Amino acid sequence: MAHVMQKAGDERYERPGSMLCQQGMMAANIEFKDSRKREGFDKPCGLEEIDDLAFQLILENLSMRARKNLRQVNKSMKLRVDMLDKDISILTARSPTGLNHVMKCQHVKKVNLKLSEKCYRDETVDMAILRCGNLLKSLQLSRLDYRGGNFDVNTAALDSLDSLKIFHCSSLSGLGISQLLQLSSKSLTTLDIESETQSLPKILPFQMIKLANLALVHVEFTEEEIKNLLMSVGTQLRTLEIKYTNVTGESLEDFPKNFEKLEYLKLRYNNITIK
């Protein structure tokens, strides 16, 4: 049960037609009497009926945890909180339709885009990524029939993308991966590829200067391609994980680069033959 306490002296509540004023409800400190439930809302408690001004002022008086729980009540409540809570600066979109909603929120500074298990056409995925542009903070592609490789790297940019995760996108071409890496080369800190992907281009004409975490799992890159990928990594690499690949280590024996900041190295289920 929620108790709504009056916030005196706010003339905004005296304007004619205010749903909150009509109901005799004022802005918000919310307590939850049922200790068996997590902090937040079990039910919307009539909040779906109040106007946007009142709703926004209620949000201002809620803890971040309560706001997060409020977003989980139902889809319409989540959309409303996203639209009106100016303290939420990073939003996640899980579909092109969800991205349309996110991009309408003028207070949003960064976007996480997660696309999975959908038969999106290549142009749909490309358009979603480009629409985010420099707002894109993280990108996760999972089980998509997406080939990629259609970006103009001379005009497009993903200069805020710091995390790229590709899971089980077997159709994704090496060129598609290369373009995503090149577009985010100035900002990317985490790269996680767990997918039976095609070969990388022989030359990667960029340096991922901030990359700190790299994981390659079940990739079908040749050892030379993995070597070229590592050559495009800057000096900030801290964690390196290579599993379930055909790496033997032979072409890496005379690897010319020194990752002085490397703290964690995990090599498992490969074909390494040298020490």
VODORO-929443 format. One line per field, with one value per residue: residue number from 1; z negated, y, x of N, C-alpha, C, O, CB in turn; residue in one letter. Coordinates in steps of 0.05 Angstrom, whole numbers. Atoms other than C-alpha are relative to their C-alpha. Glycine has a CB too. Example, Ala and Ser with C-alpha at 12.3 -4.5 7.8 and 13.67 -1.06 7.14 Angstrom:
nr: 1  2;
nc3: 0  1;
nc2: -24  -24;
nc1: 18  -16;
cac3: -156  -143;
cac2: -90  -21;
cac1: 246  273;
cc3: 0  -14;
cc2: 24  22;
cc1: 18  -15;
oc3: -13  -18;
oc2: 24  44;
oc1: 39  -5;
cbc3: -25  29;
cbc2: 1  9;
cbc1: -20  9;
rest: a  s;
//
This chain:
nr: 1  2  3  4  5  6  7  8  9  10  11  12  13  14  15  16  17  18  19  20  21  22  23  24  25  26  27  28  29  30  31  32  33  34  35  36  37  38  39  40  41  42  43  44  45  46  47  48  49  50  51  52  53  54  55  56  57  58  59  60  61  62  63  64  65  66  67  68  69  70  71  72  73  74  75  76  77  78  79  80  81  82  83  84  85  86  87  88  89  90  91  92  93  94  95  96  97  98  99  100  101  102  103  104  105  106  107  108  109  110  111  112  113  114  115  116  117  118  119  120  121  122  123  124  125  126  127  128  129  130  131  132  133  134  135  136  137  138  139  140  141  142  143  144  145  146  147  148  149  150  151  152  153  154  155  156  157  158  159  160  161  162  163  164  165  166  167  168  169  170  171  172  173  174  175  176  177  178  179  180  181  182  183  184  185  186  187  188  189  190  191  192  193  194  195  196  197  198  199  200  201  202  203  204  205  206  207  208  209  210  211  212  213  214  215  216  217  218  219  220  221  222  223  224  225  226  227  228  229  230  231  232  233  234  235  236  237  238  239  240  241  242  243  244  245  246  247  248  249  250  251  252  253  254  255  256  257  258  259  260  261  262  263  264  265  266  267  268  269  270  271  272  273  274  275;
nc3: 0  -2  12  -14  18  -14  -4  0  -11  -28  -15  -24  6  2  -27  -6  -16  8  10  28  17  2  17  27  5  -5  -7  8  15  -1  18  -6  25  -2  1  -15  -28  -3  -1  -26  -3  -8  -19  -6  20  -11  -14  -29  -6  5  -23  -3  19  26  -1  0  27  16  -6  12  28  3  -3  -26  1  -4  -28  -16  4  -13  -29  -4  5  -26  -23  -2  22  -7  -21  12  17  -18  -13  19  20  -11  12  -15  -24  -17  -4  -16  -20  -7  -27  -14  11  26  -5  -7  25  14  -14  5  27  -5  21  -2  -9  -11  -7  -2  -20  0  -20  2  -8  -18  -28  -11  -24  5  0  25  20  -7  5  29  10  -9  13  26  -5  23  26  5  21  -2  -22  2  -22  9  -16  -23  -27  -8  -13  5  -20  -18  10  -12  23  -3  9  24  24  25  17  29  4  16  3  -23  5  -22  8  -18  -25  -18  -26  0  -16  11  -7  18  26  -4  -1  27  16  -9  7  29  8  19  26  8  22  3  -25  6  -23  4  -24  -22  -20  -23  4  1  -21  6  12  16  -1  23  26  22  19  27  5  25  4  -26  2  -25  7  -22  -25  -21  -12  -1  20  -11  4  29  3  -11  18  23  -8  -1  27  12  22  24  4  27  0  -27  2  -26  6  -21  -26  -12  6  9  12  -16  -13  21  15  -3  0  5  17  29  15  27  20  1  27  0  -26  2  -25  6  -22  -26  -9  5  0  10  27;
nc2: -24  -24  -24  -23  -23  -26  -18  -26  -24  3  -11  16  18  -15  -7  13  24  19  25  4  -19  9  23  -8  12  -18  13  27  18  25  21  26  13  29  5  24  -7  -17  -28  -8  3  25  -9  -28  -17  -23  -19  -1  -19  -28  -14  2  -18  13  25  -8  -9  24  13  -15  6  29  9  12  28  0  -7  24  19  -11  6  28  6  9  -14  -28  -14  -4  -21  -26  -8  -7  -26  -23  -1  -13  10  23  -11  22  18  24  8  28  3  -26  -14  -11  -22  -23  -11  -11  -24  -22  -10  -21  -1  23  -7  24  22  28  13  29  13  28  21  -11  1  -27  -3  -14  -29  -7  -1  -22  -25  -3  -7  -27  -19  -6  -17  -5  5  29  7  28  14  29  14  28  19  -14  7  -26  2  -24  -8  -19  -27  -17  -7  -27  -19  9  -1  9  -9  4  29  11  29  13  28  14  28  19  -12  15  -12  -25  2  -12  -28  -12  -4  -20  -27  -7  -6  -25  -23  -4  5  -20  1  28  11  28  14  28  14  28  6  12  -21  3  -11  -29  -10  4  -24  -16  -26  -17  8  -3  -11  3  27  11  27  13  29  13  27  14  -14  16  -16  14  -11  -25  -21  -7  -16  -26  -13  -8  -22  -24  -7  -19  9  0  26  11  28  13  27  14  27  16  -9  17  -12  18  -17  0  -26  -21  3  -24  -22  -23  -20  6  -11  -4  -2  25  12  25  14  26  15  27  16  -8  21  -11  20  -11  -10;
nc1: 17  -16  11  -11  -1  3  -23  14  -12  -6  23  5  22  25  10  25  0  -20  11  -9  14  28  1  -9  -26  -22  -26  -5  -18  15  -9  12  5  -3  -29  -6  -4  -23  7  11  29  12  20  -4  12  14  -19  5  21  -8  -12  -29  -13  1  -16  -28  -7  -1  -25  -21  -1  -5  -28  -6  8  30  6  -7  21  24  -3  5  28  10  -13  9  -12  -29  -2  6  -23  -22  5  2  -21  -23  -24  -8  -14  -7  22  -6  20  -3  12  2  23  -9  -18  16  9  -23  -10  18  -6  -20  -20  -17  -26  -13  19  -9  17  -2  18  -4  19  20  -8  -2  -16  -25  5  13  -21  -18  13  2  -27  -6  18  -11  -24  -18  13  -1  -20  -6  14  -1  14  2  16  13  -8  -10  -26  -15  -19  12  -5  -20  -17  -10  20  13  -17  11  -22  6  4  -22  3  11  3  11  5  13  9  -17  0  -14  -24  -23  2  20  -13  -21  11  9  -24  -12  17  -2  -28  -10  13  6  -16  6  8  5  10  5  16  -13  1  -17  -27  -5  -18  -28  -11  19  -14  7  -9  20  -20  10  10  -12  10  4  7  6  9  13  -4  -14  -22  -26  -19  -11  20  0  -24  5  19  -15  -17  16  7  -19  -17  16  12  -3  9  0  11  3  9  13  -9  -21  -25  -22  -21  -24  -4  -1  -24  -17  19  -17  13  -2  22  -11  21  16  2  14  -2  13  -2  11  12  -11  -19  -27  -20  -25  2;
cac3: 0  19  -21  16  -26  -8  18  -1  34  105  149  206  170  169  244  269  296  260  250  187  160  175  137  77  86  82  98  69  14  21  -33  -24  -82  -57  -78  -40  26  54  51  107  133  133  169  202  145  190  220  290  284  261  309  332  288  225  246  259  190  158  193  166  95  107  96  157  134  129  198  226  194  220  291  281  265  338  407  407  338  362  423  380  330  387  419  355  309  326  280  325  377  404  434  466  530  548  616  670  643  573  602  632  561  532  584  566  495  500  434  456  464  479  510  500  561  555  615  610  640  693  768  778  847  853  869  807  762  798  792  717  705  747  715  647  675  621  568  573  510  518  575  567  627  610  656  714  787  800  849  841  880  909  870  901  851  879  857  801  729  664  621  554  564  508  509  569  558  614  596  646  707  756  817  795  844  826  862  819  755  782  797  728  697  741  727  652  651  611  554  551  484  487  546  537  597  585  654  712  756  823  834  818  871  875  857  802  816  746  674  617  570  509  514  445  449  507  510  571  563  617  671  737  749  771  725  772  768  692  695  739  692  633  672  678  602  564  502  452  456  387  400  458  465  524  521  569  628  674  644  638  617  672  708  641  617  645  632  634  587  511  470  406  371  383  317  338  393  405  460  459  509  564  602  571  583  557  487;
cac2: 0  68  131  197  257  329  374  443  509  483  525  476  433  489  494  477  407  375  302  300  363  334  271  312  279  316  301  243  207  134  82  8  -27  -98  -118  -183  -146  -111  -36  -7  -22  -86  -50  19  46  92  124  107  156  218  270  275  335  299  234  269  301  234  205  261  238  164  129  102  31  47  78  16  -28  17  6  -68  -63  -69  -44  19  39  28  71  127  126  126  186  228  209  258  224  163  181  111  68  -1  -19  -91  -81  -28  -11  -3  41  87  98  109  160  202  212  278  269  204  211  139  78  4  -35  -110  -147  -221  -282  -242  -248  -175  -156  -129  -59  -60  -76  -26  29  16  20  83  116  109  138  169  156  81  57  -18  -64  -137  -179  -249  -305  -258  -276  -214  -209  -137  -102  -47  14  72  77  145  177  134  137  101  142  126  50  18  -53  -98  -169  -217  -284  -339  -296  -347  -306  -245  -234  -217  -151  -138  -148  -107  -48  -49  -50  6  51  42  38  102  82  6  -24  -92  -140  -208  -253  -321  -343  -386  -327  -321  -298  -229  -185  -194  -122  -84  -11  16  12  -2  43  33  -41  -72  -137  -186  -254  -299  -363  -413  -366  -396  -344  -372  -362  -308  -271  -274  -248  -190  -175  -173  -127  -78  -77  -19  -23  -22  -96  -125  -190  -238  -301  -349  -414  -468  -443  -474  -433  -471  -413  -424  -358  -321  -345  -284  -237  -167  -132  -128  -121  -94  -84  -155  -183  -242  -293  -353  -404  -466  -520  -495  -534  -500  -539  -492  -467;
cac1: 0  28  19  27  47  32  86  62  74  79  33  38  -13  -65  -72  -142  -153  -95  -113  -71  -105  -174  -157  -131  -62  3  75  108  143  125  129  116  84  91  162  155  159  220  223  180  111  72  16  14  -30  -69  -6  -28  -85  -47  -20  52  70  47  80  146  145  130  191  234  219  232  299  333  318  243  244  278  225  170  196  185  110  89  110  68  94  166  154  126  183  233  200  194  251  305  354  356  409  423  368  368  331  319  286  281  212  241  295  242  216  285  305  244  271  308  344  378  453  473  438  450  425  412  384  373  338  301  302  318  341  411  386  343  402  447  395  386  461  469  409  442  507  550  497  510  546  541  520  501  482  457  433  418  419  460  517  538  593  549  574  611  669  687  622  594  620  607  654  619  614  654  626  614  588  573  541  525  516  543  525  564  621  692  682  621  661  719  674  642  711  736  676  687  763  772  726  719  742  708  703  671  661  629  608  627  643  677  748  774  806  881  894  858  874  860  882  834  872  827  811  822  781  783  748  748  707  688  714  738  791  858  917  944  878  879  950  928  870  918  963  905  897  929  972  914  896  884  845  853  811  817  777  753  795  847  903  969  1013  1064  1052  1048  1115  1151  1092  1124  1076  1082  1019  1050  983  957  932  890  904  860  875  831  809  854  908  968  1031  1085  1099;
cc3: 0  -13  14  -17  15  0  3  15  30  16  24  -5  -1  28  6  17  -8  -12  -29  -19  -4  -19  -29  -7  6  4  -22  -18  -3  -19  7  -25  0  2  16  29  2  1  28  0  7  20  5  -20  11  15  29  7  -4  24  -2  -20  -28  -1  -1  -28  -20  4  -14  -30  -6  1  27  1  4  28  18  -3  13  30  6  -4  26  22  1  -22  6  20  -12  -18  17  11  -20  -21  12  -12  13  26  19  2  19  19  9  27  14  -9  -27  4  8  -25  -14  12  -3  -27  2  -21  1  12  12  4  0  20  -1  19  0  11  17  29  12  26  -6  -1  -25  -23  4  -7  -30  -11  8  -13  -28  3  -25  -27  -8  -19  2  22  -5  22  -7  18  22  26  14  11  -5  24  19  -8  17  -23  2  -11  -26  -24  -24  -22  -30  -6  -16  -4  24  -6  22  -7  21  24  23  28  1  13  -15  6  -19  -27  2  0  -27  -18  9  -8  -30  -11  -20  -28  -11  -23  -3  26  -7  24  -6  23  21  24  23  -5  -1  24  -9  -14  -14  -3  -22  -25  -20  -25  -29  -8  -24  -4  27  -5  28  -6  24  27  20  14  1  -21  10  -3  -29  -6  10  -17  -25  6  1  -28  -11  -24  -27  -7  -27  -2  28  -5  28  -6  25  28  10  -5  -9  -14  16  12  -21  -16  1  1  -9  -21  -29  -14  -30  -22  -2  -28  0  28  -4  27  -6  26  27  9  -4  -3  -10  -28  0;
cc2: 24  23  24  24  26  15  28  22  -2  8  -16  -19  14  6  -16  -26  -20  -25  -5  19  -9  -23  7  -13  20  -16  -18  -7  -26  -20  -26  -16  -30  -7  -25  6  19  29  7  -5  -28  5  30  19  25  19  2  21  29  12  -1  17  -13  -25  7  9  -23  -14  14  -6  -30  -6  -13  -29  -2  6  -24  -21  8  -6  -29  -8  -11  18  29  17  5  22  28  9  8  28  24  1  11  -9  -26  9  -22  -19  -23  -5  -28  -7  27  16  13  24  26  15  14  26  24  13  20  1  -23  9  -24  -22  -26  -14  -30  -12  -30  -17  11  -2  28  0  16  30  9  3  24  27  5  9  29  21  7  18  2  -2  -29  -6  -29  -12  -30  -12  -30  -16  15  -11  26  -2  24  8  22  29  15  10  28  21  -8  1  -11  6  -3  -30  -11  -30  -12  -30  -13  -30  -15  13  -12  12  26  -3  12  30  14  5  22  28  9  8  27  24  7  -1  19  -3  -28  -9  -30  -12  -30  -13  -30  -10  -13  19  -6  15  30  9  -3  24  15  28  19  -12  4  8  -3  -28  -12  -29  -13  -30  -10  -29  -12  15  -18  16  -18  13  26  22  9  17  29  16  10  23  26  9  19  -12  -2  -27  -11  -29  -11  -29  -12  -29  -12  12  -20  11  -21  15  3  28  23  -1  24  25  26  19  -9  13  2  0  -25  -12  -28  -13  -28  -13  -28  -12  11  -23  10  -22  10  11  30;
cc1: 18  -14  13  -3  0  26  -11  15  7  -25  -8  -24  -27  -11  -25  4  21  -13  8  -15  -29  -2  8  27  22  25  10  23  -15  12  -14  -2  5  30  7  6  24  -9  -10  -29  -8  -22  4  -13  -13  19  -5  -20  9  15  30  15  1  18  30  9  1  27  23  4  5  30  3  -9  -30  -8  5  -22  -26  0  -7  -29  -13  13  -8  12  30  3  -3  23  23  -3  3  21  25  26  10  13  8  -23  8  -24  6  -13  0  -24  7  19  -15  -9  24  10  -18  5  23  22  20  27  15  -21  15  -19  6  -20  6  -23  -23  11  -1  16  25  -4  -13  20  19  -13  -2  27  7  -17  11  25  17  -14  3  23  8  -18  3  -17  0  -19  -16  10  8  28  18  18  -10  4  20  18  11  -20  -14  20  -16  20  -5  -3  23  -2  -13  1  -15  -3  -15  -14  17  1  17  28  24  1  -19  12  21  -11  -10  24  13  -16  2  29  10  -11  -3  18  -5  -9  -3  -14  -2  -18  18  -1  19  27  1  16  29  12  -22  12  -8  12  -22  15  -9  -8  15  -8  -6  -5  -7  -7  -14  3  15  21  25  19  12  -20  -2  24  -4  -19  15  19  -15  -9  21  14  -16  -12  6  -9  -1  -9  -4  -7  -14  7  21  28  20  22  24  5  1  26  18  -17  15  -11  2  -23  8  -21  -17  1  -13  1  -12  -1  -10  -13  8  18  29  21  27  -5  3;
oc3: -15  -9  15  -25  37  -19  24  20  40  17  35  14  -3  30  -2  34  4  -31  -45  -41  -26  -33  -46  -31  25  2  -43  -12  -13  -17  17  -37  -21  24  21  44  -17  5  48  -21  25  39  -12  -19  -2  26  42  31  7  41  -22  -32  -41  -21  -15  -37  -39  -15  -23  -41  -29  15  40  21  18  39  36  17  23  41  29  -2  25  16  6  -18  0  17  -5  -17  12  14  -11  -33  26  -2  9  45  41  -19  35  11  14  34  1  -11  -32  -12  0  -26  -23  -3  3  -33  5  -16  -14  33  29  -9  12  16  3  15  2  10  14  33  32  28  -25  -19  -34  -39  -14  -19  -39  -28  -9  -18  -36  -13  -38  -48  -31  -13  -1  26  -7  24  -10  21  27  29  32  -2  -9  45  40  3  29  -38  -18  -16  -42  -20  -27  -36  -46  -29  -6  -15  32  -11  30  -11  28  30  33  43  23  5  -34  -11  -27  -39  -15  -11  -34  -33  -8  -15  -38  -35  -35  -47  -35  -20  -14  39  -16  31  -10  20  24  42  22  -26  12  36  -32  -30  -3  -19  -17  -25  -22  -41  -47  -31  -25  -18  42  -18  41  -15  35  45  11  36  -17  -31  -6  -9  -35  -21  -3  -21  -34  -11  -1  -31  -7  -27  -48  -27  -35  -17  46  -20  44  -18  41  44  -3  9  -27  -30  10  11  -14  -34  -18  15  -31  -29  -35  -15  -45  -45  -17  -39  -18  48  -22  46  -20  42  46  -2  13  -18  -13  -35  -21;
oc2: 26  28  25  31  27  15  36  20  15  -7  -14  -27  1  19  -40  -26  -41  -23  -14  11  -7  -25  -10  -17  35  -41  -17  -1  -26  -26  -26  -24  -42  -5  -30  -11  33  35  -1  -2  -40  -10  44  43  46  39  22  29  47  -3  -8  9  -13  -29  -7  3  -23  -23  2  -2  -38  8  -21  -39  -20  -6  -30  -33  -8  -11  -35  -32  -33  37  46  40  27  39  47  33  28  43  45  22  -3  -2  -35  18  -17  -29  -20  -6  -35  -30  47  41  36  42  47  39  36  45  47  35  12  12  -24  22  -20  -22  -29  -13  -39  -9  -38  -8  2  0  33  -14  32  43  32  22  39  44  28  27  44  44  30  37  -18  3  -36  -1  -36  -4  -40  -6  -42  -9  10  -20  36  -13  22  -4  26  47  3  28  38  44  9  1  -6  -12  2  -37  -11  -42  -4  -42  -5  -43  -8  7  1  6  36  -20  28  45  37  27  39  46  32  27  42  45  29  -3  13  8  -31  -8  -44  -2  -43  -6  -43  -12  -6  16  -24  27  44  -8  -2  22  19  32  42  -35  26  -8  -2  -33  -14  -44  -2  -43  1  -45  0  11  -35  9  -35  35  44  45  32  37  48  40  33  40  48  30  14  -37  -6  -29  -13  -45  3  -44  0  -44  2  16  -39  4  -37  4  19  38  46  15  31  45  26  38  -33  38  -17  -6  -25  -18  -43  0  -43  -3  -43  2  12  -45  5  -41  -5  17  43;
oc1: 37  -38  38  -25  11  41  -20  39  21  -45  -29  -37  -48  -32  -27  21  23  -28  -8  -22  -40  -22  8  33  19  25  -3  46  -37  36  -37  18  10  41  31  16  31  -33  3  -42  3  -26  16  -6  -11  9  3  -22  -5  25  42  35  22  32  45  31  17  39  42  26  5  45  -16  -18  -40  -27  -10  -30  -42  -21  -13  -36  -25  27  9  18  40  21  10  30  36  16  10  25  40  48  33  -1  17  -33  26  -47  29  -15  3  -22  0  19  -7  -9  21  17  -10  -5  46  43  39  28  32  -41  37  -43  29  -45  29  -46  -46  35  -14  36  25  7  -9  19  25  0  1  27  16  -8  9  29  24  -1  -2  47  32  -41  25  -41  22  -42  -40  33  -5  46  42  16  2  -7  38  10  22  -12  -22  44  -40  31  13  -7  46  16  -35  22  -37  18  -38  -37  35  19  23  44  20  9  -14  8  22  0  -7  22  21  -5  -3  33  29  0  -8  43  12  -28  16  -36  18  -42  41  -18  36  31  -15  30  35  31  -44  30  -16  21  -33  23  8  -17  39  6  -23  10  -24  10  -33  -13  31  29  29  13  17  -12  -6  23  3  -16  10  24  -3  -22  45  14  -4  -27  29  2  -11  3  -18  9  -26  -10  28  47  15  37  42  27  7  30  32  -11  26  3  1  -26  3  -15  -36  22  -8  -6  -4  -13  3  -24  -8  17  46  17  46  -28  2;
cbc3: -24  29  -31  27  -19  -14  24  -29  -14  7  8  8  -26  -15  22  15  28  -20  17  -2  13  28  10  -20  16  -24  6  23  -28  29  -30  22  -8  24  -28  -2  12  26  -8  23  21  -24  -11  27  -21  -21  -6  10  -17  -26  2  27  -1  -7  26  20  -10  7  30  3  -13  21  -23  6  -26  -20  9  -9  -30  -5  9  -18  -10  1  26  -1  -26  11  22  -16  -18  22  11  -14  -12  -3  -30  6  -9  -11  12  -18  25  -21  -2  30  -3  -16  22  16  -18  0  29  1  -20  2  -27  17  -23  -19  27  -27  28  -29  28  -29  -24  -7  16  -21  22  23  24  -8  -1  30  13  -13  11  30  -2  -14  9  3  3  26  -28  -27  28  -28  28  -29  -18  -2  16  -24  30  -25  16  2  -29  16  -2  29  21  3  -6  1  6  -8  27  -27  -26  26  -28  26  -27  -16  0  2  9  -29  27  11  29  -3  -9  25  20  -12  3  30  7  -15  25  10  2  23  -26  -22  23  -26  26  -28  11  7  -12  26  22  -26  7  25  22  -28  27  -2  -8  -5  6  -5  25  -24  -19  19  -20  20  -25  -6  -4  20  -17  28  -5  30  10  -18  14  28  -8  -12  27  17  -18  -8  -4  2  22  -20  -15  14  -16  17  -24  -4  -1  30  -21  24  -27  22  20  -19  10  25  -19  25  8  -11  4  -1  6  21  -17  -8  9  -11  12  -22  -3  -2  30  -26  28  18  -19;
cbc2: 0  6  1  4  -2  17  -9  10  7  -29  29  -16  -14  25  -6  19  7  13  -24  6  28  -9  -22  -7  -26  21  21  -14  12  -11  8  -14  5  -12  -2  -20  14  -7  18  -16  19  -16  -6  5  7  15  -9  -28  -5  2  29  7  27  -7  -15  22  21  -19  -1  30  9  -16  -21  2  -12  19  24  -12  -5  30  7  -17  25  2  -14  1  -15  -26  -5  -2  -24  -20  0  -2  -29  30  -6  -20  16  -15  16  -24  20  -18  -12  -5  -19  -21  -8  -8  -21  -21  -6  -9  -23  27  -1  -22  11  -10  6  -15  11  -11  12  -8  -13  29  -19  19  13  -6  8  -20  -26  0  -1  -26  -19  2  -12  -26  28  26  6  -15  7  -15  9  -9  5  -2  -15  31  -14  20  -5  -2  -23  -5  0  24  -20  6  4  -29  28  -32  28  15  -15  14  -7  6  -6  4  0  -16  32  -28  7  10  13  -13  4  -18  -27  -6  0  -23  -22  -1  -7  -20  0  27  13  -19  15  -4  4  -3  4  -5  26  -28  27  11  -11  8  30  -8  18  -13  14  2  15  -28  29  19  -18  16  0  4  -4  2  1  -5  27  -11  25  2  -20  -4  -11  -25  -12  -2  -19  -24  -6  -4  -25  25  19  21  -19  17  -2  1  0  2  0  0  29  -3  22  -15  -12  -20  6  -4  -25  -2  -5  15  4  10  -18  25  24  -19  19  4  -2  3  0  2  2  27  -6  18  -10  23  -13;
cbc1: -19  7  5  -15  24  -22  18  -4  24  8  5  24  5  5  22  -20  3  20  9  30  0  -10  17  -20  3  3  20  4  10  -1  -6  16  -28  -16  9  -23  -25  15  24  13  -10  -11  -29  -11  21  -13  28  -9  -24  17  -10  9  -15  -28  -6  5  -20  -23  5  -5  -25  -15  7  30  8  -13  17  27  -4  -3  28  18  -15  -31  -7  -31  -3  11  -20  -26  8  3  -28  -27  4  -3  -4  -24  24  26  -25  5  0  -12  -29  -3  -24  13  20  -24  -12  23  5  -29  7  -14  -14  -13  17  23  -13  0  6  -5  5  4  -11  -7  -19  12  -17  20  -16  -22  16  7  -28  -9  21  -2  -28  8  -8  14  -30  4  -11  -4  10  -11  14  -9  -20  7  -24  -1  -4  16  8  -29  8  -13  22  6  -21  -11  10  -6  6  -25  -4  1  -15  16  -14  17  -16  -21  2  -10  -29  4  -3  25  -8  -24  13  15  -23  -16  21  3  -29  -17  17  -7  -27  1  -7  -21  21  -19  18  -13  -13  -12  6  -13  18  14  -7  16  13  -6  -6  -31  26  -16  4  -23  4  -9  -25  24  -23  24  -19  -29  15  -21  6  13  23  7  -27  0  24  -12  -23  16  13  -24  -3  -14  23  -22  9  -16  -28  28  -27  27  -20  -30  12  -4  -3  12  7  -1  -22  -24  15  17  -24  5  -29  27  -26  17  -17  11  -17  -30  30  -29  29  -22  -31  15  -4  -1  3  11  21;
rest: m  a  h  v  m  q  k  a  g  d  e  r  y  e  r  p  g  s  m  l  c  q  q  g  m  m  a  a  n  i  e  f  k  d  s  r  k  r  e  g  f  d  k  p  c  g  l  e  e  i  d  d  l  a  f  q  l  i  l  e  n  l  s  m  r  a  r  k  n  l  r  q  v  n  k  s  m  k  l  r  v  d  m  l  d  k  d  i  s  i  l  t  a  r  s  p  t  g  l  n  h  v  m  k  c  q  h  v  k  k  v  n  l  k  l  s  e  k  c  y  r  d  e  t  v  d  m  a  i  l  r  c  g  n  l  l  k  s  l  q  l  s  r  l  d  y  r  g  g  n  f  d  v  n  t  a  a  l  d  s  l  d  s  l  k  i  f  h  c  s  s  l  s  g  l  g  i  s  q  l  l  q  l  s  s  k  s  l  t  t  l  d  i  e  s  e  t  q  s  l  p  k  i  l  p  f  q  m  i  k  l  a  n  l  a  l  v  h  v  e  f  t  e  e  e  i  k  n  l  l  m  s  v  g  t  q  l  r  t  l  e  i  k  y  t  n  v  t  g  e  s  l  e  d  f  p  k  n  f  e  k  l  e  y  l  k  l  r  y  n  n  i  t  i  k;
//
